[in-house]
């Protein structure tokens, strides 16, 4: 049985990209990420992907490239290139996994941990500037709202 929808006398409202929350979130993320990127690019010549790989290793400790891809929502080829460059720069090392010889475990070197600590401190100062610009209450509300969105809209394992 085919269901007939009622005719509209007015056209549907146009899609307003500037009012679409995913678009606004992306624009805010890109703008704030770009502003912080100038720091790690200028100080260490890193790309955004290299910083994200380093940040995940700094936060979570040794892990595989596949785990970094999953956690940070990055493509495998981007992570692979970033890992290679970070290794050449002396910021990370690779070792065979004790559980699976096909897998490599990545970890920050002593130099990499020092760079992560420096950039982490710079990141906290950058965040403090954002908090000052927004105000403490708005910053807390924004953080809480973003955490709800992340928790409620997390993609199931294996999906993009």
N, C-alpha and C positions, 0 to 999 in steps of 0.2 A: 504494500500500500504506500503510495507516494504522498508525503505530507506537503501541503501547500502553505507557504509562508504568506502572511498578509502583505499587501502592497504598502510601501511607505509613501506618504505624500511629500516627504522632504528627503533630500539626499543625505546619506550618512555623513557625519562630520568628517572632515579630512584628517588624515593621520598627521599628527604634529610630532615630528621627530624630536624637536627641542623639549617636548614635554614627556617623552618616553623615558621612563626611569633607567632601563638598561643603557640607553644612549648617554644619559646624564652621568651615570656611574662610570662609564667608559671614558667620557671626556674628563671627568674629575681625576680619574686614575691616571690617565695619560698626562694631564697637565702637572699633577703633583709628582709623578714618576719622572717626567722630563726635567723638572726643576732639580730633583735630587740627582739625576743622571749626570748633570754637569759636574757634580762633585767627584764621583768615582771615575768619570771619563777624564777629567782634567788631572786628578791626582794620580791615577793608576792606569789610565788608558784602557779601562774596561768597558765592554758593551753591557747593555742591560741584562742580557742573558748570562753573561759571565758573573755579574753581580748577583743575580738570582740563584745561580748554582752555588756560588760561594756563601750566600746568606743561608741557604738551606743546609749546607754542610756545617756551617757555623752554628746554626740553631739545633739541628737534629743529630749531628755527628755523622760518622761514616755511613754511607749508603751507596746503592747502585745508581747508575744513570737512569734506569727505568723508574726507580723510586722517586728520583728528582723530577722526572717528567710528570709523574702522577701527582705529586704534591704541588708542583708549581704550574701545572697546566701548560707546559712547554712541549714543543715538538722534539722528537728524538734527534733529528739532524741538528737542530739548533743547540741542544744540550751537548751533543757529541763534539761539535765545533768549539763550544765554550770550554768543555773539559780539556780538549787538546791544547787550547791556548793557555788556560790556567796552569796546566802541567808544564808547558814550555816556560811560562813565567815563574815557575817554582812555587806556585800557590797551592797546588794539590798534587797528591800522589795516587797511584792506582796499585791495587794488589789483587791477586786472585782470591775469589771468595772461598773460604774453607768449606762451605756447604755445596757449592756448585762451581766447578772449574770453568764453566762457560761464562760466568758472571764476574765482573770486576767490582771491587769495593773501592769507592772513592773517599778520600779524606783530605782535610786541609793539612798542609805542612806547617811547620813552626812559623815560617814566613807568612803563609796564608792565614793562620790564626791571628797573627799580628795585624795584618791588613784588615781582616774581618773585625777585629776589635776597634781599630781606628775608624773604619767606615761605620761600624755600629754606633760609636760615640757621635760621629757626624750625623748619622741618621736620627739619633735621639735629639740632637740640637735642631735639626730640620723639623722634626715633629713638634718640638716645643714652639718653634716659630709659627707653625700651622695652628697650634692650640691657642697661641696668643692672638693670632689673627681672627680665629673663630670665637674665642672666649671659652672658658673652661666648661660651662654648662652645655653649650652647643657641641663642643668637641666630645663630651661624654655621651650626649644624645646620639651624635653621629656614629660613634664607635659602637654603641649598643644596637642601633638600627642596622648597621652593616653586619654585625655578628648574627642578628636574627635572619637577615637575608641570606647570608652564607649557610647557616644551619638549615634553613627551610628549603633552600634551593640547591643543595649539594647534589651533583650528578651521581647516580648509582655507579658502583664499581664497574669499570670497563666501558662506560659511556662518556661521550664528549659533550 
